[in-house]
Amino acid sequence: MSQNRLEQLFKFYEEDPNDPFTIYAIATELRNSEPQKAMAYYEKLLSEHERYVGTYYHAASLYAELGQTNEAEQTYKKGMLISRQEGNMHAFAELQQAYNKFAGLDYEDE
């Protein structure tokens, strides 16, 4: 992760704390090095920008990595619902595939 990139993103965030793309970018930058901090930004998106479809896949998979399986399941399900409502079938398909794998419903390998 580039510290300069993160600093730049925080400057953008200070200028406009309601821009979902900036919040998403910060969460993504922090995901590997500081997952708990990244989760806080994903949760901000989930509560304040629930139509920002890109959040659901990453937030749900991070919940799963952190052992928060109920939150992961709810996030996948809500993401599938929102992406369908938004007509974003590509995101829906990605979320459905990830959810099936998470829930042990991935039968493609059998």
C-alpha positions as CSV (number, residue, x, y, z in Angstrom):
1,M,0.0,0.0,0.0
2,S,1.3,3.4,-0.9
3,Q,1.3,5.8,2.1
4,N,1.1,8.7,-0.3
5,R,-2.0,7.3,-1.9
6,L,-3.7,6.8,1.4
7,E,-2.7,10.4,2.5
8,Q,-4.2,11.7,-0.7
9,L,-7.4,9.7,-0.2
10,F,-7.7,11.1,3.4
11,K,-7.4,14.6,2.0
12,F,-10.2,13.9,-0.5
13,Y,-12.2,12.5,2.4
14,E,-11.7,15.7,4.5
15,E,-12.8,17.8,1.6
16,D,-15.9,15.6,0.9
17,P,-16.7,13.1,3.7
18,N,-19.9,12.0,1.8
19,D,-18.2,10.8,-1.4
20,P,-18.8,7.0,-1.4
21,F,-16.0,6.4,-3.9
22,T,-13.4,8.0,-1.6
23,I,-14.7,6.0,1.4
24,Y,-14.6,2.8,-0.7
25,A,-11.0,3.6,-1.9
26,I,-9.8,4.2,1.7
27,A,-11.4,0.9,2.9
28,T,-9.8,-1.0,0.0
29,E,-6.4,0.5,0.7
30,L,-6.6,-0.4,4.4
31,R,-8.1,-3.9,3.9
32,N,-4.8,-5.9,4.0
33,S,-2.9,-3.9,6.5
34,E,-5.6,-2.8,8.9
35,P,-8.7,-4.9,8.4
36,Q,-10.6,-3.6,11.4
37,K,-10.1,0.0,10.3
38,A,-11.1,-0.9,6.7
39,M,-14.3,-2.5,8.1
40,A,-15.3,0.7,9.8
41,Y,-15.2,2.5,6.4
42,Y,-17.1,-0.4,4.7
43,E,-19.7,-0.1,7.5
44,K,-20.0,3.6,6.9
45,L,-20.8,2.9,3.3
46,L,-23.3,0.1,4.2
47,S,-25.2,2.5,6.5
48,E,-24.9,5.8,4.7
49,H,-24.6,4.7,1.0
50,E,-26.5,1.5,0.8
51,R,-27.0,1.8,-3.0
52,Y,-23.2,1.8,-3.5
53,V,-23.2,-1.8,-4.8
54,G,-19.4,-2.3,-4.9
55,T,-19.2,-2.3,-1.1
56,Y,-21.2,-5.5,-0.5
57,Y,-18.8,-8.1,-2.0
58,H,-15.8,-6.7,-0.2
59,A,-17.5,-6.0,3.2
60,A,-19.1,-9.5,3.2
61,S,-15.8,-11.2,2.4
62,L,-14.0,-9.2,5.1
63,Y,-16.7,-10.0,7.7
64,A,-16.2,-13.7,6.8
65,E,-12.4,-13.4,7.1
66,L,-12.9,-11.7,10.5
67,G,-15.1,-14.6,11.6
68,Q,-18.3,-12.5,11.7
69,T,-20.3,-15.0,9.7
70,N,-23.8,-13.6,10.5
71,E,-22.8,-10.2,9.3
72,A,-21.2,-11.7,6.2
73,E,-24.3,-13.6,5.3
74,Q,-26.6,-10.6,5.9
75,T,-24.3,-8.4,3.8
76,Y,-24.2,-10.8,0.9
77,K,-28.0,-11.1,1.0
78,K,-28.6,-7.4,1.1
79,G,-26.0,-6.8,-1.6
80,M,-27.8,-9.3,-3.9
81,L,-31.1,-7.6,-3.2
82,I,-29.8,-4.0,-3.8
83,S,-27.9,-5.1,-7.0
84,R,-31.1,-6.6,-8.4
85,Q,-33.0,-3.5,-7.5
86,E,-30.4,-1.4,-9.2
87,G,-30.4,-3.6,-12.3
88,N,-26.7,-4.4,-11.8
89,M,-26.8,-8.1,-12.8
90,H,-23.0,-8.4,-13.0
91,A,-22.7,-7.4,-9.4
92,F,-25.6,-9.7,-8.5
93,A,-23.9,-12.6,-10.2
94,E,-20.6,-12.0,-8.4
95,L,-22.3,-11.7,-5.0
96,Q,-24.4,-14.8,-5.6
97,Q,-21.4,-16.8,-6.6
98,A,-19.4,-15.5,-3.6
99,Y,-22.4,-16.2,-1.2
100,N,-22.8,-19.7,-2.5
101,K,-19.1,-20.4,-1.9
102,F,-19.3,-18.8,1.5
103,A,-22.5,-20.8,2.4
104,G,-21.1,-24.1,1.1
105,L,-23.6,-24.1,-1.8
106,D,-21.0,-24.1,-4.6
107,Y,-21.8,-27.3,-6.5
108,E,-19.7,-26.5,-9.6
109,D,-16.7,-28.5,-8.4
110,E,-18.6,-31.7,-7.9
